[in-house]
């Protein structure tokens, strides 16, 4: 099987796992033992596998149409570090206030 076909297979397997997990969550009334966690594990793995397959498929299609669209063309290190700093600040800010909120509760 070629690489493109394997990514489509990942999309199908991921969607199947996601669907099975949601089905189990909706139908099992009183889960016992491992059945309490298994549907949520299926949903998580299904989302991850589906996302990986879909992401690789989108990247392949974008690279076929316009290879220069994916590359970081001439971006300066300062701009990249500024974006990383802004992202880390937002994550830290959210974590701080979430912890403060949990302490009040």
C-alpha positions in Angstrom: 0.0 0.0 0.0 1.3 3.4 -0.9 1.7 6.2 1.7 -1.4 8.1 0.5 -3.5 5.0 0.9 -2.2 4.4 4.4 -3.2 7.9 5.5 -6.7 7.3 4.2 -6.8 4.1 6.2 -5.8 6.0 9.3 -8.7 8.4 8.7 -11.1 5.5 8.4 -9.7 3.7 11.5 -9.7 6.9 13.5 -13.3 7.7 12.6 -14.3 4.2 13.4 -12.7 4.3 16.9 -14.3 7.7 17.5 -17.7 6.4 16.5 -17.3 3.2 18.6 -16.3 5.2 21.6 -19.3 7.6 21.3 -21.6 4.7 20.7 -20.4 2.9 23.9 -20.7 6.2 25.9 -24.3 6.6 24.8 -25.5 3.0 25.1 -23.8 1.5 28.2 -25.9 2.5 31.2 -23.9 1.4 34.2 -20.3 0.5 33.2 -18.2 -1.6 35.5 -14.5 -2.2 35.6 -12.6 -1.4 32.4 -15.8 -0.4 30.6 -15.8 2.8 32.6 -12.6 4.1 30.8 -12.6 2.1 27.5 -15.1 4.3 25.6 -13.2 7.5 26.5 -9.9 5.8 25.5 -11.5 4.9 22.2 -12.6 8.5 21.6 -9.2 9.9 22.5 -7.3 7.4 20.3 -9.9 7.9 17.5 -9.5 11.7 17.5 -5.7 11.4 17.5 -5.5 8.8 14.7 -8.1 10.7 12.6 -6.3 14.0 13.2 -3.0 12.5 12.2 -4.3 11.0 9.0 -6.3 14.1 8.0 -3.4 16.4 8.7 -1.0 14.3 6.6 -3.6 14.2 3.8 -4.1 18.0 3.8 -0.3 18.6 3.9 0.2 16.2 0.9 -2.6 18.0 -1.1 -1.1 21.4 -0.3 2.4 20.3 -1.3 1.1 18.9 -4.6 -0.6 22.2 -5.4 1.9 24.7 -4.0 5.0 23.5 -2.3 6.1 27.0 -1.3 2.9 27.5 0.8 4.1 25.1 3.6 7.7 26.4 4.0 8.6 29.1 6.5 9.9 31.5 3.8 12.2 34.1 5.2 10.8 34.3 8.6 13.1 36.0 11.1 14.1 34.4 14.4 12.9 37.4 16.3 9.4 37.0 14.9 9.3 33.3 15.6 10.5 33.8 19.2 7.9 36.5 19.7 5.1 34.2 18.6 6.4 31.4 20.9 6.6 33.8 23.8 3.1 35.1 23.2 1.8 31.5 23.1 3.6 30.5 26.3 2.3 33.7 28.0 -1.3 32.8 27.1 -0.9 29.2 28.3 0.8 30.4 31.6 -1.9 33.1 32.1 -4.7 30.5 31.7 -3.0 28.0 34.0 -2.5 30.7 36.7 -6.1 31.8 36.7 -7.4 28.2 36.6 -5.3 27.4 39.7 -6.6 30.5 41.4 -10.2 29.6 40.6 -9.7 26.0 41.9 -8.3 27.3 45.1 -11.4 29.5 45.7 -13.7 26.5 45.1 
